[in-house]
Amino acid sequence: MAEFDQRALRDALGRFATGVTVVTTMTADGPLGITANSFASVSLDPPLVLWSPARKSRRFPAFESAPFFAVHVLSAGQRGLAEAFSAASDGFAGLAYEHGFGDAPLLAGCTARFECRHSAGHDGGDHLIVVGEVLRIATADVDPLVFHRGRYGTLDL
């Protein structure tokens, strides 16, 4: 039995600095994106990554069934994108993008981008663990955006 509440757990997890991603997919209603920091590598052979959308998100059904998606590791200058795609509003309003595998929207200026085909979904409590097979990558030599203790920041190495 846990000896802590959800707020205490969230605060403790927030002490782990993470990168910030925007995951995008194409739906019948158009492009869709969501900010996520639950991103990790799984395997190099085959090339697999994972991310975990919250089941309570209004965008969850689209990402649960998305056959293709792209994970964008945001650069230090892309805090506005992180905020736009974490809000309830449409982060794509007025935003230019290209089309990737499965028509997934591709954002420019990221430090890394992974174009993926849905490989598996696993129960993760109030989240779904989505595993994607990486089909194509792109990288840029720019510093990443990070998230720590509820705030955005940059690396100072």
C-alpha positions in Angstrom: 0.0 0.0 0.0 1.4 3.4 -1.1 2.3 5.8 1.7 2.0 8.9 -0.4 -0.7 10.7 -2.4 -0.8 11.5 -6.1 0.5 15.0 -5.6 3.5 13.8 -3.7 4.3 11.3 -6.4 3.9 13.9 -9.1 6.2 16.3 -7.2 8.8 13.5 -6.8 8.6 12.6 -10.5 9.0 16.3 -11.4 12.5 16.3 -10.0 13.6 14.1 -12.9 14.5 16.5 -15.7 13.2 15.4 -19.0 13.2 16.5 -22.6 10.0 17.9 -24.1 8.4 16.4 -27.2 5.4 17.1 -29.4 3.8 14.0 -30.9 1.8 14.5 -34.0 -0.5 12.4 -36.2 -3.0 13.0 -39.0 -6.6 12.3 -38.3 -9.8 12.4 -40.5 -10.3 15.9 -39.0 -6.8 17.1 -39.8 -3.5 17.3 -38.0 -3.3 16.7 -34.3 -0.5 17.2 -31.8 0.1 16.8 -28.1 3.0 17.8 -25.8 4.6 14.9 -23.9 7.6 14.3 -21.8 7.0 10.5 -21.5 9.3 9.6 -24.3 12.1 7.0 -24.3 14.1 4.7 -26.4 13.2 1.0 -26.3 15.5 -0.8 -28.8 18.1 -0.2 -31.4 17.4 -3.4 -33.3 14.7 -3.2 -34.2 14.5 0.6 -33.8 11.7 1.2 -31.3 10.7 4.2 -29.1 7.8 4.7 -26.7 5.7 7.5 -25.4 2.6 7.5 -23.1 -0.5 9.5 -23.7 -2.9 10.0 -20.8 -6.2 8.2 -21.2 -8.1 11.2 -19.8 -6.8 13.4 -22.7 -9.4 14.4 -25.2 -6.8 13.6 -27.9 -6.2 10.1 -26.5 -8.6 8.2 -28.9 -6.8 9.6 -31.9 -3.3 8.7 -30.7 -4.4 5.3 -29.4 -5.5 4.3 -33.0 -2.9 6.3 -35.0 -1.1 4.0 -37.4 1.7 6.6 -37.9 3.0 9.4 -35.7 6.0 11.6 -35.4 7.8 12.5 -32.1 9.6 15.9 -32.2 12.2 16.5 -29.5 11.8 20.3 -29.1 14.7 22.7 -29.2 15.4 25.4 -26.5 13.6 28.0 -28.7 10.4 26.0 -29.1 8.8 26.6 -25.7 5.8 28.2 -27.5 5.2 25.0 -29.4 5.3 23.0 -26.1 2.7 25.4 -24.6 0.5 25.5 -27.7 0.3 21.7 -28.0 -0.3 21.2 -24.2 -3.3 23.6 -24.2 -6.8 22.6 -25.2 -6.5 24.8 -28.3 -5.3 23.7 -31.8 -1.5 24.0 -31.8 -1.5 23.8 -35.6 -3.4 27.1 -36.0 -1.2 29.1 -38.4 1.7 26.6 -38.1 3.5 25.4 -41.2 4.4 21.7 -41.4 5.4 19.0 -43.9 4.0 15.6 -44.3 5.8 12.4 -43.3 5.0 8.7 -43.2 1.3 8.1 -43.0 0.8 11.9 -43.6 2.0 12.6 -40.0 2.7 16.3 -39.6 6.4 17.2 -39.3 7.5 20.3 -37.4 10.7 22.1 -38.3 13.4 23.4 -35.9 13.5 20.4 -33.6 16.7 18.9 -32.1 15.5 15.5 -33.2 12.5 13.9 -35.0 11.3 10.3 -35.1 8.8 9.2 -37.7 7.1 6.1 -36.5 4.7 3.3 -37.3 2.6 2.1 -34.4 4.1 -1.2 -33.3 2.3 -2.0 -30.0 0.2 -0.5 -27.2 0.5 -1.7 -23.6 -1.6 -0.9 -20.6 0.1 1.7 -18.3 -2.6 2.5 -15.7 -4.0 5.9 -16.5 -1.8 6.1 -19.6 -1.2 3.9 -22.6 2.4 2.9 -23.5 2.6 3.4 -27.2 5.6 1.7 -28.9 6.6 3.0 -32.3 8.9 1.5 -34.9 11.2 4.2 -36.1 11.1 4.6 -39.9 13.1 7.8 -40.4 15.0 10.2 -38.2 16.2 13.8 -38.5 18.5 15.7 -36.2 19.8 19.3 -35.8 22.6 20.6 -33.7 20.5 22.8 -31.4 20.0 22.7 -27.7 17.0 20.9 -26.3 14.1 22.2 -24.3 13.9 20.6 -20.9 11.3 20.3 -18.2 12.0 20.1 -14.5 9.9 20.7 -11.4 7.0 22.1 -13.5 9.1 24.6 -15.4 10.6 24.8 -18.9 14.3 25.4 -19.1 17.5 24.8 -21.1 20.7 23.0 -20.5 23.7 24.9 -19.3 26.7 22.6 -19.9 
